[in-house]
Amino acid sequence: MPTTKRAREIDDEENRINNAITALSKRKKTNLSEHAREWKVDYYKVRRRLQGVPPALSKGGHYTTLDPTQEEAVGRTLERLDDLGFSATPSMLQDIANDVLKEGHNDPSISPRTVSDDWPRRFLKRYPHYFVRSSKVLAKDRGTVTTRGLNNSSNL
């Protein structure tokens, strides 16, 4: 059962591709591009499935650091933060992912894997329904304000 909106969309698309291929086998004339348009699926995806190429998601992807259940855990953490009224920053997202990796690590002889600095951007590209804010210059400046500085500015 797909858990995210994107996973449901992909699952729905794969079902339509499978239905299109099943219906295609019952036809006498096979104009693949016309048939793909009727089923509202990508011509090249239907063609690749007919050639025996599985969907990209079933291959697991290249250079994946987190497995799907770990990515789901990261997503649940982001949703929990959002429910509490917090929006994670990219560095927080990276820390969450590294914590999930550390939790799943069970070999004491080697250190746990970590995600790269670019991982949060790619994660958000895969799951666009998650929102992560970026820190703004003004927000950083607010952290440096002191009480003495406020008192001096009120005397102006």
C-alpha positions in Angstrom: 0.0 0.0 0.0 1.6 3.3 -1.1 2.1 5.7 1.7 2.9 9.0 0.0 0.9 10.9 -2.6 3.7 10.5 -5.1 3.9 6.7 -4.5 0.1 6.5 -5.0 0.4 8.4 -8.3 3.2 6.1 -9.5 1.2 3.1 -8.5 -1.9 4.4 -10.3 0.3 5.1 -13.4 1.7 1.5 -13.3 -1.8 0.1 -13.1 -2.9 2.1 -16.1 0.2 0.9 -18.0 -0.5 -2.7 -17.1 -4.2 -2.3 -18.2 -3.1 -0.7 -21.4 -0.8 -3.7 -22.2 -3.5 -6.1 -21.4 -6.0 -4.3 -23.6 -3.3 -4.0 -26.3 -2.9 -7.8 -26.5 -6.6 -8.1 -27.4 -6.4 -5.8 -30.4 -5.6 -6.9 -33.9 -3.9 -3.7 -35.0 -1.4 -2.2 -32.6 -0.6 1.4 -32.9 1.3 1.8 -29.7 1.4 5.6 -29.5 -2.3 5.9 -30.2 -3.0 3.2 -27.6 -0.8 5.0 -25.0 -2.7 8.2 -25.6 -6.1 6.4 -25.1 -4.9 5.1 -21.7 -3.2 8.5 -20.8 0.2 6.9 -20.2 3.7 7.6 -21.6 4.4 5.9 -24.9 7.9 5.1 -23.9 6.9 3.5 -20.6 4.5 1.2 -22.3 7.1 0.3 -24.9 9.7 -0.4 -22.2 7.3 -2.6 -20.2 6.5 -4.6 -23.4 10.2 -5.1 -23.9 10.4 -6.4 -20.3 12.0 -3.4 -18.6 10.7 -3.0 -15.1 9.7 0.3 -13.5 12.7 2.4 -12.2 11.4 2.4 -8.7 11.4 -1.4 -8.5 15.1 -1.3 -9.2 15.8 0.6 -6.0 17.6 3.5 -7.6 21.3 4.1 -7.8 23.4 5.2 -4.8 20.5 5.3 -2.4 21.7 5.9 1.2 18.3 5.3 2.9 16.0 2.4 2.1 12.3 3.2 1.5 11.3 2.5 5.2 14.0 4.9 6.4 12.9 7.6 4.0 9.3 7.0 5.3 10.6 7.5 8.8 12.2 10.8 7.8 8.9 11.8 6.2 6.9 11.0 9.3 9.4 13.1 11.4 8.9 16.0 9.0 5.1 15.6 9.3 5.3 15.5 13.1 7.4 18.7 13.1 4.9 20.3 10.8 2.0 19.3 13.1 3.9 21.0 16.0 4.2 24.2 14.0 7.9 23.8 13.1 9.3 23.8 9.6 12.6 22.0 9.3 15.6 23.6 7.6 17.7 21.6 5.1 20.4 21.1 7.7 17.7 19.8 10.1 16.5 17.4 7.4 20.1 16.2 6.9 20.4 15.6 10.7 17.1 13.7 10.8 18.3 11.4 8.0 21.7 10.9 9.7 19.9 10.0 13.0 17.7 7.5 11.1 20.8 5.9 9.6 22.5 5.8 12.9 19.5 4.2 14.5 19.5 1.5 11.8 23.2 0.9 12.0 24.2 -2.3 13.8 27.9 -3.0 13.0 30.1 -1.5 15.7 33.3 -2.1 13.7 32.4 0.6 11.2 30.9 4.0 11.6 27.3 4.5 10.2 26.8 6.0 6.8 25.8 9.6 6.5 23.9 11.6 3.9 25.6 14.2 1.7 25.0 17.9 1.9 23.0 17.7 -1.3 20.7 14.9 0.0 18.0 17.2 1.4 17.5 18.8 -2.0 17.2 15.5 -3.7 14.8 14.2 -1.0 12.6 17.2 -1.4 12.7 16.7 -5.2 11.5 13.1 -4.8 8.8 14.1 -2.2 7.7 17.6 -3.2 4.7 17.6 -0.8 7.2 18.1 2.1 8.0 21.7 2.8 11.4 22.8 4.3 12.2 26.4 4.8 15.6 27.9 4.2 17.0 30.3 6.7 16.8 33.9 5.8 19.5 36.6 6.4 17.2 38.6 8.7 16.4 35.5 10.8 20.2 35.0 11.3 20.6 38.7 12.3 17.9 38.4 14.8 19.9 35.8 16.7 22.7 38.3 17.2 20.6 41.1 18.8 21.5 41.8 22.4 19.6 43.6 25.1 22.2 46.4 25.3 21.9 46.9 21.5 18.1 47.3 21.9 18.5 49.8 24.7 21.0 51.9 22.7 18.7 52.0 19.6 15.7 53.1 21.8 17.7 56.2 22.9 18.0 57.5 19.3 
